[in-house]
Amino acid sequence: MRFDQLLALVSFIFCLVLTLLFVAFRIAGVIAWSVWWVVSPIWIPPAVVAGVMVSALMWDLAIRPVVRRMQGYRGGL
């Protein structure tokens, strides 16, 4: 198994175990968190990835052309 596959598997298992632990604590009454926070190990990692992707897209569409134009004015630095 390659390292990146192993890392993905370990990350998935960690999120799954953490979610099951939070659910068990919620059912047992140990924590009084909202359901959104109980299942947060499931939705936070994809939200972070989506945020990074949106930031990269914004950079590519909005900021990079401005930087290229500015570099053109300086003689292509």
C-alpha positions in Angstrom: 0.0 0.0 0.0 1.4 3.4 -1.0 1.9 6.1 1.6 -0.8 8.4 0.3 -3.4 5.6 0.3 -2.4 4.7 3.9 -2.7 8.3 5.0 -6.1 8.6 3.4 -7.2 5.3 5.1 -5.9 6.4 8.5 -7.6 9.8 8.2 -10.9 8.2 7.3 -10.7 5.8 10.2 -9.8 8.6 12.6 -12.8 10.7 11.5 -15.1 7.6 11.8 -13.9 6.7 15.3 -14.1 10.3 16.4 -17.7 10.6 15.1 -18.7 7.3 16.7 -17.2 8.4 20.0 -19.0 11.8 19.9 -22.3 10.0 19.1 -21.8 7.6 22.0 -21.0 10.5 24.3 -24.1 12.4 23.1 -26.4 9.3 23.6 -24.9 8.7 27.0 -25.5 12.3 28.0 -21.8 13.1 28.6 -21.9 16.0 26.2 -24.8 18.3 25.3 -23.5 19.4 22.0 -25.6 20.2 19.0 -25.9 17.4 16.4 -23.9 19.6 14.0 -20.9 19.4 16.3 -21.4 15.7 17.1 -21.0 14.9 13.4 -18.4 17.6 12.7 -15.6 15.1 12.1 -17.6 14.1 9.0 -18.3 17.6 7.5 -15.3 19.7 8.6 -12.6 18.0 6.4 -14.7 18.3 3.2 -15.5 21.9 4.1 -11.9 22.7 4.5 -11.0 21.1 1.2 -13.9 23.0 -0.5 -12.7 26.3 1.1 -9.2 25.7 -0.2 -10.5 24.9 -3.7 -12.7 28.0 -3.8 -9.7 30.1 -2.7 -7.6 28.6 -5.4 -10.3 29.2 -8.0 -10.7 32.8 -6.8 -6.9 33.3 -7.1 -6.9 31.8 -10.6 -9.8 33.8 -11.9 -9.4 37.2 -10.2 -5.9 37.8 -8.8 -3.6 36.0 -11.2 -4.6 38.0 -14.2 -4.0 41.3 -12.3 -0.5 40.0 -11.2 0.3 39.1 -14.8 -0.8 42.5 -16.0 1.4 44.2 -13.4 4.3 42.0 -14.4 3.8 43.0 -18.0 4.1 46.7 -17.1 7.4 46.0 -15.3 8.9 44.3 -18.3 8.0 40.7 -17.4 9.6 40.3 -14.0 
